Amino acid sequence: MIHTIDFLYEVRKSKELERRLLDNMKNRKEAYLLIGDFSLKFDFDRRMVNISCMNPQHPFFHKCPPLDWTFEEMEENVKTVVGDKK
C-alpha cells in the first residue's frame, strides 16, 4: 500500500535525490520537485514543504493525503530514512 511519506523510499534509493532535496531547501533552487509519484512544493518564505501524491488512481490518491512539513521535519526525516541504509 502506498502512503504520502513513501516518497522517502525513492530518496533512500538515490544519493542524487537526497542531495538534490536537501540542497534545494538550503539554496532555494526549485519551487517544485517530482519524486516518483509525488510532488514536493517548497515555500521558502515559510520554510514549508507540501508533499502530494500525483497518482490519481484508486487506492493511491485516497491513501495519500497531502502533508505539510517544515524544512526541519523534512531534513530530519530524510536523514533518518537514508541514514539507516548501510
C-alpha positions in Angstrom: 0.0 0.0 0.0 1.3 3.5 -0.8 1.2 6.4 1.6 2.3 10.0 1.2 5.6 9.5 3.1 6.6 6.8 0.6 8.5 9.4 -1.4 11.2 8.9 1.2 11.9 5.4 -0.1 12.6 6.9 -3.5 15.0 9.4 -1.9 16.6 6.5 0.0 17.4 4.7 -3.2 19.2 7.6 -4.8 22.0 9.6 -3.2 21.4 12.1 -6.0 17.8 12.7 -5.0 18.8 13.0 -1.3 21.5 15.6 -2.2 19.1 17.5 -4.5 16.3 17.6 -1.9 18.5 18.8 1.0 20.4 21.2 -1.2 17.2 22.6 -2.6 15.9 23.6 0.9 19.2 25.3 1.7 19.8 27.2 -1.5 16.2 27.9 -2.7 16.8 26.4 -6.1 13.5 24.8 -7.3 9.9 25.6 -6.2 8.8 22.1 -7.2 10.5 18.7 -7.2 9.0 15.5 -8.6 10.0 12.3 -6.9 8.3 9.2 -8.2 4.5 9.7 -8.0 5.0 12.6 -5.6 5.2 16.4 -6.0 7.1 18.4 -3.4 6.2 22.1 -3.4 8.6 24.4 -1.5 7.5 27.5 0.3 10.8 29.2 1.0 9.4 32.1 2.9 7.5 29.9 5.4 10.2 27.2 5.2 7.5 24.5 4.5 7.2 21.6 2.0 3.9 20.4 0.7 4.0 16.7 -0.3 1.3 15.5 -2.6 0.6 12.2 -4.5 0.3 12.8 -8.2 -1.2 9.3 -9.0 -4.9 9.8 -9.3 -5.8 6.1 -9.4 -7.6 4.4 -6.5 -6.3 3.5 -4.0 -3.2 5.6 -4.3 -4.8 9.1 -4.3 -7.2 8.2 -1.4 -4.4 6.8 0.8 -2.1 9.8 0.2 -3.5 12.9 1.8 -1.2 15.9 1.3 1.4 16.6 4.0 2.9 19.8 5.1 6.3 19.5 6.7 8.7 22.2 7.9 12.1 22.2 6.4 13.4 20.9 9.7 11.0 18.0 9.7 11.9 17.2 6.1 15.6 17.2 6.8 15.2 15.1 9.9 13.0 12.5 8.1 15.3 12.3 5.1 18.3 11.8 7.4 16.5 9.2 9.4 15.4 7.1 6.5 18.6 7.5 4.4 20.8 7.2 7.4 19.8 3.6 8.2 20.9 2.5 4.7 24.2 0.8 5.4 
